Amino acid sequence: MMKTKSKTSLLALSITCIALSLTGCGRSDSEVATASAALAPSSHILLSEAPTPAIPVGQARKEALPGQEVTVIGQVGGVRDPIAENYASFVMADEAIYFCDEMEDEGCTTPWDACCEDPEKLAANRASVVFLDDQGQPLSLNLKEVANLSGLNLVTIKGVVAPESTSENMIIHASGLYNVSME
């Protein structure tokens, strides 16, 4: 727990340092405020403690309804490129999924895609996660950078099942992320 609080404090300190350094680069106060505002959402989505109780992705897919608040645990992956580059979104899969790094063959360069798993089982145990801004648009954040997110990380997210979710495609509008792999 202490380690996670330090990371959150380090993130806040980094944001402050960046904002201060922009002032020294001849930027106006409004430009500095805009840059700080662009970074600030990352500090609000990162949770200092794992939310509990969390249910596995597969269970959430079976039980959660659009509009329902959920806390879900799973691994980043289930597709070849699970983390979006330009906005705060990723795909997570149930830990029950057989990821390629769990095989004896060490030659897989993308073990997080779970290409060795039964496609139907994989589809039934995967969810899309997206963090939205106040206007309902995806946040412009790279979670690889701001949350140190990578394929196969175990994460817990809090959020609401999106209204557009279906039994074939679960989308979670997330409000918080805890990267369990960073403990």
C-alpha positions as CSV (number, residue, x, y, z in Angstrom):
1,M,0.0,0.0,0.0
2,M,2.8,2.4,0.9
3,K,4.5,1.7,-2.5
4,T,1.3,2.6,-4.4
5,K,0.8,5.9,-2.4
6,S,4.4,6.8,-3.3
7,K,3.6,6.2,-7.0
8,T,0.5,8.4,-6.8
9,S,2.5,11.1,-5.1
10,L,5.3,10.8,-7.7
11,L,2.7,11.2,-10.4
12,A,1.3,14.4,-8.8
13,L,4.8,15.7,-8.4
14,S,5.7,14.9,-12.0
15,I,2.6,16.8,-13.2
16,T,3.5,19.8,-11.1
17,C,7.1,19.7,-12.4
18,I,6.0,19.6,-16.0
19,A,3.7,22.5,-15.4
20,L,6.4,24.5,-13.8
21,S,8.9,23.7,-16.5
22,L,6.5,24.9,-19.1
23,T,6.4,28.2,-17.4
24,G,10.2,28.5,-17.8
25,C,9.9,27.8,-21.6
26,G,8.2,31.1,-22.3
27,R,4.7,29.7,-22.1
28,S,1.8,31.9,-21.0
29,D,-0.1,31.1,-17.8
30,S,-3.1,29.9,-19.9
31,E,-0.8,27.5,-21.9
32,V,0.6,26.1,-18.7
33,A,-2.9,25.6,-17.3
34,T,-4.0,23.9,-20.5
35,A,-1.0,21.5,-20.3
36,S,-1.6,20.8,-16.6
37,A,-5.3,20.1,-17.3
38,A,-4.4,17.7,-20.0
39,L,-2.3,15.7,-17.6
40,A,-4.6,16.0,-14.5
41,P,-7.1,13.3,-15.6
42,S,-4.5,10.6,-15.2
43,S,-4.2,11.4,-11.5
44,H,-7.9,11.0,-11.1
45,I,-8.2,7.6,-12.8
46,L,-5.3,5.9,-11.0
47,L,-6.5,4.3,-7.7
48,S,-4.2,4.1,-4.7
49,E,-5.8,0.8,-3.5
50,A,-7.4,-2.1,-5.3
51,P,-11.2,-1.7,-5.1
52,T,-13.0,-4.7,-3.6
53,P,-14.9,-6.8,-4.1
54,A,-13.9,-7.4,-7.7
55,I,-15.5,-10.0,-10.0
56,P,-13.7,-11.7,-12.9
57,V,-14.4,-10.5,-16.5
58,G,-16.3,-13.6,-17.4
59,Q,-18.7,-13.2,-14.5
60,A,-19.2,-9.5,-15.3
61,R,-20.1,-10.5,-18.9
62,K,-22.7,-12.9,-17.6
63,E,-24.2,-10.9,-14.8
64,A,-23.7,-7.1,-15.3
65,L,-26.3,-5.1,-17.1
66,P,-25.9,-1.8,-19.0
67,G,-25.9,1.1,-16.5
68,Q,-24.8,-1.1,-13.6
69,E,-21.7,-0.1,-11.5
70,V,-19.0,-2.8,-11.6
71,T,-15.6,-3.6,-10.1
72,V,-13.8,-6.1,-12.4
73,I,-10.5,-7.8,-12.3
74,G,-8.6,-9.3,-15.2
75,Q,-5.5,-9.2,-17.3
76,V,-4.7,-6.7,-20.0
77,G,-5.0,-8.7,-23.2
78,G,-7.2,-10.9,-25.3
79,V,-6.3,-9.1,-28.6
80,R,-3.0,-8.4,-30.4
81,D,-3.0,-4.7,-29.4
82,P,-4.9,-4.4,-26.2
83,I,-3.9,-0.9,-25.2
84,A,-4.9,2.1,-27.3
85,E,-2.1,4.5,-28.1
86,N,-3.9,7.8,-28.3
87,Y,-6.7,7.5,-25.8
88,A,-7.4,5.9,-22.4
89,S,-8.8,2.5,-23.5
90,F,-7.7,-1.1,-23.3
91,V,-9.1,-4.7,-23.5
92,M,-9.0,-7.0,-20.5
93,A,-9.6,-10.7,-20.3
94,D,-10.5,-13.1,-17.5
95,E,-7.6,-14.7,-15.7
96,A,-9.2,-18.1,-16.7
97,I,-8.1,-17.4,-20.2
98,Y,-5.1,-19.4,-21.3
99,F,-2.4,-16.9,-22.3
100,C,0.4,-18.0,-24.6
101,D,3.1,-17.2,-21.9
102,E,1.6,-20.1,-19.9
103,M,2.6,-22.6,-22.6
104,E,5.9,-24.4,-22.7
105,D,6.7,-22.7,-26.1
106,E,8.7,-19.5,-25.2
107,G,8.6,-18.3,-28.8
108,C,5.4,-16.3,-28.8
109,T,6.1,-12.5,-29.2
110,T,2.6,-11.5,-28.2
111,P,1.5,-13.8,-25.4
112,W,-1.2,-11.3,-24.2
113,D,-3.3,-12.0,-27.3
114,A,-4.3,-15.4,-26.1
115,C,-4.2,-16.7,-29.6
116,C,-3.8,-20.3,-28.3
117,E,-7.2,-20.1,-26.5
118,D,-10.5,-21.4,-27.8
119,P,-11.9,-18.3,-29.7
120,E,-15.4,-18.7,-28.3
121,K,-14.1,-18.9,-24.7
122,L,-11.9,-15.9,-25.3
123,A,-14.8,-13.9,-26.7
124,A,-17.0,-14.7,-23.7
125,N,-14.3,-13.6,-21.3
126,R,-13.1,-10.3,-22.7
127,A,-14.3,-6.7,-22.1
128,S,-13.4,-3.2,-23.5
129,V,-12.5,-0.5,-21.0
130,V,-12.6,3.2,-21.8
131,F,-12.1,6.3,-19.6
132,L,-14.4,9.2,-20.7
133,D,-14.1,12.9,-20.2
134,D,-16.9,15.2,-19.1
135,Q,-18.2,15.4,-22.7
136,G,-18.4,11.6,-23.0
137,Q,-15.3,11.3,-25.2
138,P,-12.4,9.0,-24.6
139,L,-9.7,10.8,-22.5
140,S,-6.6,11.6,-24.5
141,L,-4.1,9.6,-22.4
142,N,-1.7,6.9,-23.2
143,L,-2.2,4.3,-20.4
144,K,1.1,2.7,-21.2
145,E,2.7,5.9,-20.0
146,V,0.5,7.3,-17.3
147,A,-0.4,3.9,-15.7
148,N,2.6,1.9,-16.7
149,L,0.1,-0.5,-18.4
150,S,1.3,-3.4,-20.5
151,G,0.0,-6.7,-21.9
152,L,-0.7,-9.3,-19.2
153,N,-0.8,-6.8,-16.4
154,L,-3.4,-7.8,-13.8
155,V,-5.7,-4.8,-13.2
156,T,-8.8,-4.0,-11.3
157,I,-11.2,-1.3,-12.7
158,K,-14.2,0.4,-11.4
159,G,-16.9,1.8,-13.7
160,V,-20.3,1.5,-15.2
161,V,-21.4,-1.0,-17.9
162,A,-21.9,1.2,-21.0
163,P,-25.4,1.6,-22.4
164,E,-24.2,0.3,-25.8
165,S,-22.9,-3.0,-24.3
166,T,-24.4,-6.2,-25.6
167,S,-24.0,-9.8,-24.6
168,E,-21.4,-10.1,-27.4
169,N,-19.5,-7.0,-26.5
170,M,-19.1,-5.7,-23.0
171,I,-17.9,-2.1,-22.7
172,I,-17.1,-0.6,-19.4
173,H,-16.9,3.2,-18.9
174,A,-14.2,3.2,-16.2
175,S,-13.7,5.7,-13.5
176,G,-10.7,4.1,-11.8
177,L,-7.8,1.8,-12.5
178,Y,-5.6,-0.1,-10.1
179,N,-2.6,-1.9,-11.7
180,V,-2.2,-5.0,-9.4
181,S,1.0,-5.9,-11.3
182,M,2.7,-2.8,-9.9
183,E,2.4,-3.9,-6.3
